[in-house]
Amino acid sequence: MLLLAIILPGVSMLLNGRIISGIIAIILQVVACLTFVFFGIGFILWLILALWAINVRNKVRTDKKLSELEKKVNSSKTL
């Protein structure tokens, strides 16, 4: 999944449930490809997109772990 976030940041965001961010990232991916071909600065944009996708991926994983921890704490309180 991490490799997907680096290679295709927009698709990674869509798979993590971030619809609007994923669509924006896909559009920016296309722009990055075009500017890489013409101006050579698309690599910087792609790098920013990859970091953004990795950040989203980590946030989703952290939120899942936090919700699991909250469930454990709440279940132990009821006992």
GILIN-V921106 format. One record per backbone hydrogen bond with DSSP energy under -1.0 kcal/mol. NH is the residue of the N-H (numbers start at 1). CO is the residue of the C=O. E is the energy in kcal/mol with one decimal. If there is no record, write none. Layout:
NH_CO_E + NH_CO_E
This chain:
5_1_-1.8 + 6_2_-1.4 + 7_3_-2.8 + 8_4_-2.6 + 12_8_-2.1 + 13_9_-2.1 + 14_10_-2.0 + 15_11_-2.4 + 16_12_-1.4 + 17_14_-1.4 + 18_13_-2.5 + 19_17_-1.1 + 22_18_-2.1 + 23_19_-2.3 + 24_20_-2.3 + 25_21_-2.6 + 26_22_-2.3 + 27_23_-2.1 + 28_24_-2.5 + 29_25_-2.1 + 30_26_-1.9 + 31_27_-2.0 + 32_28_-2.6 + 33_29_-2.5 + 34_30_-2.3 + 35_31_-2.8 + 36_32_-2.0 + 37_33_-1.7 + 38_34_-2.1 + 39_35_-2.5 + 40_35_-2.1 + 45_41_-1.3 + 46_42_-2.7 + 47_43_-2.5 + 48_44_-2.2 + 49_45_-2.3 + 50_46_-2.5 + 51_47_-2.3 + 52_48_-2.2 + 53_49_-2.6 + 54_50_-2.4 + 55_51_-2.2 + 56_52_-2.3 + 57_53_-2.5 + 58_54_-2.5 + 59_55_-2.2 + 60_56_-2.4 + 61_57_-2.2 + 62_58_-2.4 + 63_59_-2.5 + 64_60_-2.1 + 65_61_-2.2 + 66_62_-2.5 + 67_63_-2.3 + 68_64_-2.1 + 69_65_-2.2 + 70_66_-2.4 + 71_67_-2.1 + 72_68_-2.0 + 73_69_-2.4 + 74_70_-2.7 + 75_71_-2.4 + 76_72_-1.9 + 77_73_-1.5 + 78_74_-1.3
